[in-house]
């Protein structure tokens, strides 16, 4: 998986996706994404009815090998 980098000197804009797409990007179930969030491995964004997750945070988790 390759990740685009922002232009030099610009901070990266958060890329947030719903649970379904976060699970698809990571190759896991939606339940796993929710479990990681409840355990503090990733940050849950959004409101009570719409959870969103930052793709960059998910990719960093995968790079660290903490997806078990």
C-alpha positions as CSV (number, residue, x, y, z in Angstrom):
1,X,0.0,0.0,0.0
2,X,1.5,3.3,-1.0
3,X,0.4,6.6,0.6
4,X,0.5,9.9,-1.1
5,X,2.6,12.6,0.6
6,X,1.5,16.2,0.9
7,X,3.4,18.9,-0.9
8,X,6.5,20.2,1.0
9,X,5.6,22.7,3.7
10,X,1.9,21.8,3.9
11,X,0.4,19.8,6.7
12,X,-1.5,16.7,5.7
13,X,-5.2,17.1,5.7
14,X,-6.9,14.4,7.8
15,X,-8.4,11.7,5.6
16,X,-11.2,10.2,7.5
17,X,-13.3,7.3,6.4
18,X,-16.3,5.4,7.8
19,X,-15.9,2.1,9.6
20,X,-16.7,0.1,6.5
21,X,-14.0,1.7,4.4
22,X,-11.5,1.6,7.3
23,X,-12.0,-2.1,7.6
24,X,-11.7,-2.6,3.8
25,X,-8.4,-0.5,3.8
26,X,-6.9,-2.6,6.6
27,X,-8.2,-6.0,5.4
28,X,-10.1,-6.7,8.6
29,X,-13.7,-6.7,9.8
30,X,-15.7,-3.7,10.9
31,X,-15.8,-5.4,14.4
32,X,-12.0,-5.3,14.5
33,X,-11.9,-1.6,13.7
34,X,-14.4,-0.9,16.5
35,X,-12.4,-3.2,18.9
36,X,-9.1,-1.3,18.1
37,X,-10.9,2.0,18.8
38,X,-12.3,0.7,22.1
39,X,-8.8,-0.5,23.1
40,X,-7.2,2.8,22.3
41,X,-5.2,1.6,19.3
42,X,-6.9,4.1,17.0
43,X,-8.9,7.2,17.5
44,X,-12.6,7.3,16.7
45,X,-13.8,10.5,15.2
46,X,-17.3,11.6,14.3
47,X,-20.6,11.7,16.1
48,X,-22.6,9.1,18.0
49,X,-24.2,7.7,14.8
50,X,-21.3,8.0,12.4
51,X,-17.8,6.8,13.4
52,X,-14.9,7.8,11.2
53,X,-11.2,6.8,11.3
54,X,-8.1,8.6,10.0
55,X,-6.5,6.6,7.2
56,X,-3.0,7.9,8.1
57,X,-3.4,6.6,11.6
58,X,-4.6,3.2,10.3
59,X,-1.6,3.0,8.0
60,X,0.8,3.9,10.8
61,X,-0.7,1.1,12.9
62,X,-0.1,-1.3,10.1
63,X,3.5,-0.1,9.7
64,X,4.2,-0.6,13.4
65,X,2.8,-4.2,13.1
66,X,0.1,-3.6,15.8
67,X,-2.8,-5.0,13.8
68,X,-3.1,-8.2,15.8
